[in-house]
């Protein structure tokens, strides 16, 4: 799912990324419970002790933000009215371990601008579905013109 660093949108998912301590409060009424199936494997998460808030050596912008200032606001169709308003082609498998993520992402897309291809495989684009996928991409591209 896409994320934002704005507290104005999304589900506040900071605690799922190992951030704790004195965090700035999220907006009033902001959901903080992430649907169970959207919680990623801990191997992909970084906690406060792994985030570097040092500045670059050349007086440029910092390499990383201070962990206390990081917001992990997960966009979700159940919370946000914001929709992806460009043509999209969404391809996912019925056996994909992230299938529900993909379906939630489809829900964030404007319905009249999205094409969905669901195949029988997992987290890959199978050669057997290549013609249908090409068609979906052509449909999305035609909506741009």
KAZI-V351880 format. One record per pair of residues at least 6 apart in sequence whose ideal C-beta (glycine too) atoms are under 7 Angstrom apart, sorted by the first residue. I is the first residue (numbers start at 1). J is the second residue. Records with the same first field share a line. If there is no record, write none. Layout:
I = J  J
This chain:
1 = 38  74  75  76  101  104  105
2 = 75
3 = 72  73  74  75
4 = 10  73  75
5 = 71
6 = 71  73
7 = 26  27  71  73
8 = 27
9 = 73  75  80  82
10 = 73  74  75  76  79  80
11 = 31  32  34  73  74  76  79
12 = 26  30  32  73
13 = 34  72  74
14 = 23  71  72
16 = 34  39
17 = 45  46  72
18 = 45  46  47  48
19 = 48  67  70
21 = 48  68
22 = 68
23 = 68
31 = 79
34 = 74
37 = 100
38 = 101
48 = 67
51 = 64  67
52 = 63  64
53 = 62  64  65  66  67
54 = 63
55 = 62  63
56 = 62  63
75 = 82  108
76 = 104
77 = 104  107  108
83 = 108  109  110
84 = 108  109  110
85 = 110  113
86 = 113
87 = 113  140  143  144
88 = 109  113  114  140
89 = 115  136  137  140
90 = 102  105  106  114  116
91 = 117  125  133
92 = 99  102  118
93 = 99  119  120  121  122  123  124
94 = 118  120
95 = 121  122
96 = 102  122  123
97 = 123
98 = 123
106 = 114  116
113 = 143
115 = 136  139  140
117 = 129  132  133  136
119 = 126  129
125 = 133
